[in-house]
């Protein structure tokens, strides 16, 4: 189930310390439906904090911070992620781990307290928390103790020295889809993005990616609650574009596409491009978005994971549950193969990266990550693979 991942030689010709690929032999799927918009979360505890618990009897202690008692969907997601973490521990043969599970209550204070408890109990690394506002306090505790923290937030601004993000970052989606479009001959890019935190991140990534591929941006607009005027503005400039990036959650995206079409845009003339948030049944049912391309993990990994999860827990996992599974599997593999340097920056940022349920990923030295994503095409029956995910990272 877990096998060594042999790194390629670096540019200097030296081979870095071997990393570990999490090779999951389960049947290789349900795409990214349910991926949350980034930067969500809240200080809304639903009830009393759950008591800390420990799972496993290994010598390497790992803190796991989740908002188990947070309100609504946050608490439900946290329980699913906890189940996934325990599933990883059960499926990894004889892991030398003990998970120290702390309920951070969905708050920054709770995450800081949970991190302190974990390090006081001997944690060598911390997984979590989930929400962006909870990361800095927990990270401070981890840094003070000289141990790394791997958070699940999608807000890249909370990444940094010793604080890594094991999440689906919009930057990876944008880089992949722009690279693919440029590789098929697209050179004149347009973008119509929401005026919010997600749209701001996508904007920066989009402009950088287009410049890197020597393309040009011929039209760019952002929209608020009323999209009519901004849609009319960008439609006037679309005649000189050969591709159009739309990046919003699936429900809103349908309204955006319909507004553009009613404003006179010929969405069949340009190649529509999108992010993983496109993986949504409403998107597949919308004829204006048919044929659009979006970047997302190869869906087969999540399908196999979901089947194993259902067999054990009798229900479906949330989409982010794979993050907790891969986090535990990663630290288990590193604990087994990397000796005393198992969680050092050199090991965690190995250029060859790791292979998890959602495909290849690697941590950058700034704490953000890069993922090996597939390109999916919107069809009436769902997303179909237009280009597979890479088997290895380039140098």
Secondary structure per residue as TSV (DSSP state, phi and psi in degrees):
chain	resnum	aa	ss	phi	psi
A	1	X	-	360.0	-35.6
A	2	X	-	-123.4	127.3
A	3	X	E	-132.7	156.5
A	4	X	E	-61.2	146.9
A	5	X	E	-113.0	112.0
A	6	X	-	-84.6	118.9
A	7	X	-	-72.5	152.0
A	8	X	-	-79.7	157.9
A	9	X	-	-60.3	143.2
A	10	X	-	-76.6	177.0
A	11	X	T	-61.6	-28.0
A	12	X	T	-78.6	-6.9
A	13	X	S	94.7	-13.1
A	14	X	-	-82.9	147.3
A	15	X	-	-95.1	125.4
A	16	X	-	-73.9	166.0
A	17	X	-	-52.6	137.6
A	18	X	-	-60.0	132.7
A	19	X	E	-91.9	-171.7
A	20	X	E	-131.6	128.9
A	21	X	E	-95.2	134.8
A	22	X	-	-90.3	89.4
A	23	X	-	-87.8	108.8
A	24	X	-	-99.8	111.5
A	25	X	-	-83.5	9.9
A	26	X	S	-73.4	160.4
A	27	X	-	-54.4	136.8
A	28	X	-	-78.6	360.0
A	29	X	-	360.0	-74.0
A	30	X	-	-71.1	35.9
A	31	X	T	53.1	-150.5
A	32	X	T	-109.3	20.9
A	33	X	T	-56.6	134.9
A	34	X	T	88.5	-0.3
A	35	X	-	-61.3	131.0
A	36	X	-	-78.6	149.3
A	37	X	-	-62.8	143.2
A	38	X	T	-66.8	164.1
A	39	X	T	68.1	17.7
A	40	X	-	-87.1	163.8
A	41	X	-	137.4	174.4
A	42	X	-	-174.0	161.4
A	43	X	S	-87.9	67.0
A	44	X	-	-130.2	67.8
A	45	X	B	-62.0	135.4
A	46	X	-	-91.1	-20.4
A	47	X	S	-168.8	-171.7
A	48	X	S	-63.6	147.6
A	49	X	-	-63.0	135.6
A	50	X	-	-72.4	149.0
A	51	X	-	-69.3	143.1
A	52	X	-	-59.0	151.8
A	53	X	E	-144.0	162.0
A	54	X	E	-127.2	137.5
A	55	X	E	-126.1	131.0
A	56	X	-	93.7	162.1
A	57	X	-	-128.7	19.1
A	58	X	-	-72.6	171.1
A	59	X	S	-82.9	-24.8
A	60	X	E	-89.2	114.9
A	61	X	E	-95.0	135.5
A	62	X	E	-129.9	121.7
A	63	X	E	-77.2	143.2
A	64	X	E	-132.5	110.7
A	65	X	E	-103.9	120.7
A	66	X	E	-140.6	148.4
A	67	X	-	-82.0	65.0
A	68	X	T	-64.5	-30.1
A	69	X	T	-106.3	13.5
A	70	X	B	-70.4	163.9
A	71	X	S	-73.8	151.6
A	72	X	H	56.8	-135.2
A	73	X	H	-62.9	-28.5
A	74	X	H	-61.9	-45.5
A	75	X	H	-66.9	-38.0
A	76	X	H	-65.8	-41.5
A	77	X	H	-63.4	-41.0
A	78	X	H	-62.4	-41.4
A	79	X	H	-65.7	-39.2
A	80	X	H	-64.5	-38.9
A	81	X	H	-68.4	-36.7
A	82	X	H	-63.0	-44.9
A	83	X	H	-57.8	-42.7
A	84	X	H	-64.1	-39.0
A	85	X	H	-62.6	-42.3
A	86	X	H	-70.5	-32.7
A	87	X	H	-63.5	-42.4
A	88	X	H	-61.5	-41.8
A	89	X	H	-63.5	-38.7
A	90	X	H	-71.5	-34.1
A	91	X	H	-85.0	-20.7
A	92	X	S	-80.4	121.7
A	93	X	T	-70.0	119.2
A	94	X	T	49.9	57.3
A	95	X	-	-70.9	142.9
A	96	X	-	-92.4	48.9
A	97	X	E	-122.0	153.3
A	98	X	E	-131.8	119.7
A	99	X	E	-85.3	125.6
A	100	X	E	-101.2	98.3
A	101	X	E	-90.6	123.0
A	102	X	E	-122.2	132.8
A	103	X	E	-85.5	113.0
A	104	X	-	-88.1	2.8
A	105	X	T	66.1	8.2
A	106	X	T	74.5	18.6
A	107	X	S	-126.6	158.3
A	108	X	H	-64.7	-41.8
A	109	X	H	-64.0	-41.2
A	110	X	H	-64.0	-38.4
A	111	X	H	-66.8	-39.7
A	112	X	H	-65.4	-42.4
A	113	X	H	-65.6	-41.9
A	114	X	H	-63.5	-41.0
A	115	X	H	-63.3	-41.3
A	116	X	H	-62.9	-43.4
A	117	X	H	-61.0	-42.8
A	118	X	H	-63.7	-46.1
A	119	X	H	-70.1	-34.0
A	120	X	H	-63.5	-27.7
A	121	X	T	-91.3	4.5
A	122	X	T	100.0	16.3
A	123	X	-	-61.4	135.6
A	124	X	S	-95.9	-13.7
A	125	X	E	-159.6	152.9
A	126	X	E	-122.1	133.3
A	127	X	E	-104.2	132.2
A	128	X	-	98.2	179.4
A	129	X	-	-79.6	-175.2
A	130	X	S	-90.1	-39.9
A	131	X	S	-93.1	143.5
A	132	X	H	-58.3	-43.6
A	133	X	H	-69.9	-13.5
A	134	X	H	-90.6	-12.4
A	135	X	H	-72.0	-47.3
A	136	X	H	-56.4	-44.4
A	137	X	H	-64.8	-43.7
A	138	X	H	-66.3	-37.6
A	139	X	H	-64.7	-37.1
A	140	X	H	-61.5	-41.9
A	141	X	H	-62.5	-44.9
A	142	X	H	-63.8	-43.5
A	143	X	H	-63.5	-41.4
A	144	X	H	-59.7	-29.9
A	145	X	H	-94.3	-5.0
A	146	X	T	74.1	30.6
A	147	X	-	-120.9	152.8
A	148	X	E	-80.3	159.4
A	149	X	E	-128.9	130.7
A	150	X	E	-114.2	103.7
A	151	X	E	-92.7	165.9
A	152	X	-	-106.8	5.4
A	153	X	-	-68.0	150.6
A	154	X	S	-100.2	10.3
A	155	X	-	-95.7	103.9
A	156	X	G	-66.7	-13.3
A	157	X	G	-69.3	-17.2
A	158	X	G	-92.5	-3.4
A	159	X	-	-75.1	161.0
A	160	X	B	171.7	-165.4
A	161	X	T	-56.4	117.8
A	162	X	T	75.6	2.3
A	163	X	E	-121.6	106.4
A	164	X	E	-107.5	150.5
A	165	X	E	-111.6	120.5
A	166	X	-	-106.3	74.6
A	167	X	S	-146.4	175.8
A	168	X	-	-93.0	98.0
A	169	X	-	-87.0	136.1
A	170	X	H	-60.2	-28.4
A	171	X	H	-58.9	-40.7
A	172	X	H	-64.2	-41.2
A	173	X	H	-60.2	-47.2
A	174	X	H	-65.7	-44.6
A	175	X	H	-59.5	-43.6
A	176	X	H	-65.5	-45.6
A	177	X	H	-73.9	-34.5
A	178	X	H	-69.3	-42.2
A	179	X	H	-59.1	-44.0
A	180	X	H	-64.9	-45.5
A	181	X	H	-60.9	-43.2
A	182	X	H	-63.0	-36.1
A	183	X	H	-67.5	-20.2
A	184	X	T	-98.1	10.3
A	185	X	T	101.1	2.2
A	186	X	-	-75.0	134.7
A	187	X	-	-130.7	-23.6
A	188	X	E	-112.1	105.0
A	189	X	E	-103.8	144.8
A	190	X	E	-127.9	158.4
A	191	X	E	-145.9	141.2
A	192	X	E	-131.3	106.1
A	193	X	E	-126.1	154.5
A	194	X	E	-72.9	147.5
A	195	X	S	-86.8	75.9
A	196	X	S	-154.7	-176.2
A	197	X	H	-60.3	-42.1
A	198	X	H	-63.1	-46.0
A	199	X	H	-61.9	-35.4
A	200	X	H	-65.1	-42.0
A	201	X	H	-65.9	-44.3
A	202	X	H	-62.7	-39.0
A	203	X	H	-58.2	-49.6
A	204	X	H	-61.6	-46.5
A	205	X	H	-63.7	-40.6
A	206	X	H	-62.5	-48.6
A	207	X	H	-64.2	-38.3
A	208	X	H	-68.7	-42.0
A	209	X	H	-66.2	-42.5
A	210	X	H	-64.1	-42.2
A	211	X	H	-63.8	-39.6
A	212	X	H	-63.7	-31.3
A	213	X	T	-93.5	10.4
A	214	X	T	59.1	32.2
A	215	X	-	-91.3	-176.0
A	216	X	E	-135.0	146.4
A	217	X	E	-97.6	113.7
A	218	X	E	-99.1	-14.7
A	219	X	E	-155.8	137.1
A	220	X	E	-151.7	126.1
A	221	X	E	-144.4	152.1
A	222	X	E	-120.8	154.8
A	223	X	E	-131.2	151.8
A	224	X	-	-107.2	-146.6
A	225	X	S	-63.4	-37.1
A	226	X	-	-99.8	109.1
A	227	X	-	-92.6	-4.5
A	228	X	H	-61.1	-51.6
A	229	X	H	-68.1	-44.6
A	230	X	H	-66.0	-33.4
A	231	X	H	-65.1	-43.7
A	232	X	H	-62.2	-36.1
A	233	X	H	-66.4	-46.2
A	234	X	H	-73.1	-30.3
A	235	X	H	-59.9	-36.9
A	236	X	H	-63.3	-27.8
A	237	X	H	-97.2	-6.8
A	238	X	G	-70.0	-16.3
A	239	X	G	-60.4	-27.9
A	240	X	G	-98.5	7.3
A	241	X	-	-103.3	146.6
A	242	X	S	-109.2	-2.5
A	243	X	E	-152.6	152.5
A	244	X	E	-137.9	120.0
A	245	X	E	-89.4	125.5
A	246	X	E	-120.8	126.4
A	247	X	E	-136.3	98.8
A	248	X	S	-156.7	169.7
A	249	X	-	-67.1	157.6
A	250	X	H	-55.9	-41.6
A	251	X	H	-66.2	-46.7
A	252	X	H	-68.4	-35.4
A	253	X	H	-57.7	-39.2
A	254	X	H	-60.1	-44.3
A	255	X	H	-64.3	-37.4
A	256	X	H	-62.7	-48.1
A	257	X	H	-62.6	-41.6
A	258	X	H	-65.4	-38.3
A	259	X	H	-64.3	-43.1
A	260	X	H	-61.3	-44.1
A	261	X	H	-63.9	-42.6
A	262	X	H	-70.5	-18.4
A	263	X	T	-87.9	1.3
A	264	X	T	106.1	5.5
A	265	X	-	-74.4	135.9
A	266	X	-	-94.6	90.6
A	267	X	T	-74.0	-7.1
A	268	X	T	-87.7	-17.1
A	269	X	T	-81.0	-32.4
A	270	X	S	-101.6	154.9
A	271	X	E	-84.5	116.1
A	272	X	E	-76.8	136.0
A	273	X	E	-124.4	146.9
A	274	X	E	-152.4	-179.2
A	275	X	-	-107.9	-178.3
A	276	X	G	-61.8	-19.5
A	277	X	G	-66.9	-11.9
A	278	X	G	-69.0	-19.9
A	279	X	-	-73.1	84.7
A	280	X	S	-150.9	135.4
A	281	X	H	-55.2	-33.9
A	282	X	H	-67.8	-33.7
A	283	X	H	-64.6	-45.2
A	284	X	H	-65.1	-26.6
A	285	X	T	-85.8	-6.6
A	286	X	-	-94.8	120.1
A	287	X	G	-68.5	-27.2
A	288	X	G	-66.6	-24.2
A	289	X	G	-98.7	-2.4
A	290	X	T	-60.6	130.7
A	291	X	T	90.6	-6.6
A	292	X	-	-66.7	153.8
A	293	X	E	-114.6	138.4
A	294	X	E	-142.2	154.5
A	295	X	E	-94.4	137.0
A	296	X	E	-165.5	161.7
A	297	X	-	-60.6	149.1
A	298	X	-	-55.0	122.7
A	299	X	H	-68.2	-13.8
A	300	X	H	-65.6	-34.2
A	301	X	H	-64.0	-43.3
A	302	X	H	-68.1	-33.0
A	303	X	H	-62.9	-46.7
A	304	X	H	-64.2	-42.7
A	305	X	H	-60.3	-44.5
A	306	X	H	-60.7	-39.2
A	307	X	H	-63.4	-42.4
A	308	X	H	-69.8	-36.9
A	309	X	H	-64.0	-47.0
A	310	X	H	-60.8	-39.4
A	311	X	H	-63.2	-32.3
A	312	X	H	-88.8	-38.8
A	313	X	H	-113.2	-8.2
A	314	X	S	75.8	17.0
A	315	X	S	-154.6	175.0
A	316	X	-	-87.6	144.5
A	317	X	-	-79.5	155.3
A	318	X	-	-71.6	160.5
A	319	X	T	-62.5	-35.3
A	320	X	T	-77.8	-1.1
A	321	X	H	-62.3	-28.5
A	322	X	H	-63.7	-26.5
A	323	X	H	-64.2	-43.8
A	324	X	H	-67.2	-39.7
A	325	X	H	-61.4	-51.2
A	326	X	H	-65.6	-34.3
A	327	X	H	-61.8	-46.1
A	328	X	H	-68.5	-43.1
A	329	X	H	-62.2	-37.9
A	330	X	H	-63.7	-50.4
A	331	X	H	-67.3	-32.0
A	332	X	H	-64.7	-43.0
A	333	X	H	-66.9	-42.3
A	334	X	H	-66.6	-38.2
A	335	X	H	-62.4	-33.5
A	336	X	H	-77.3	-33.5
A	337	X	H	-112.1	-17.9
A	338	X	S	-108.8	5.7
A	339	X	G	59.4	-143.9
A	340	X	G	-69.8	-16.2
A	341	X	G	-95.3	16.2
A	342	X	T	-55.2	-35.3
A	343	X	T	-116.7	25.3
A	344	X	S	-73.5	158.3
A	345	X	H	-56.5	-38.6
A	346	X	H	-62.1	-38.3
A	347	X	H	-72.6	-46.4
A	348	X	H	-67.0	-29.0
A	349	X	T	-104.1	22.2
A	350	X	-	-52.2	132.2
A	351	X	T	-63.9	-27.8
A	352	X	T	-72.4	-24.0
A	353	X	-	74.5	-159.4
A	354	X	E	-138.3	155.7
A	355	X	E	-114.9	111.6
A	356	X	E	-111.8	-165.3
A	357	X	T	-58.8	-39.8
A	358	X	T	-94.5	20.1
A	359	X	E	98.6	-163.9
A	360	X	E	-67.8	144.7
A	361	X	E	-150.9	153.4
A	362	X	E	-148.5	149.3
A	363	X	E	-90.8	137.7
A	364	X	-	-88.0	162.9
A	365	X	T	-65.5	-21.5
A	366	X	T	-85.2	4.3
A	367	X	S	94.1	-15.2
A	368	X	-	-77.7	177.9
A	369	X	E	-130.8	164.7
A	370	X	E	-124.1	136.1
A	371	X	E	-119.2	146.2
A	372	X	-	-87.7	99.4
A	373	X	-	-103.2	153.5
A	374	X	E	-88.0	166.1
A	375	X	E	-110.9	125.5
A	376	X	E	-110.8	147.2
A	377	X	E	-111.6	132.3
A	378	X	E	-72.2	125.8
A	379	X	E	-134.2	169.6
A	380	X	T	-64.1	-26.2
A	381	X	T	-95.3	4.4
A	382	X	E	127.8	-164.2
A	383	X	E	-88.6	133.2
A	384	X	E	-116.1	143.7
A	385	X	E	-69.7	121.0
A	386	X	E	-93.8	-33.7
A	387	X	E	-148.7	128.4
A	388	X	-	-70.1	165.8
A	389	X	-	-75.6	150.2
A	390	X	-	-66.6	153.0
A	391	X	S	-90.1	-15.1
A	392	X	S	-157.3	160.5
A	393	X	-	-87.0	147.6
A	394	X	-	-70.9	169.4
A	395	X	-	-64.4	360.0
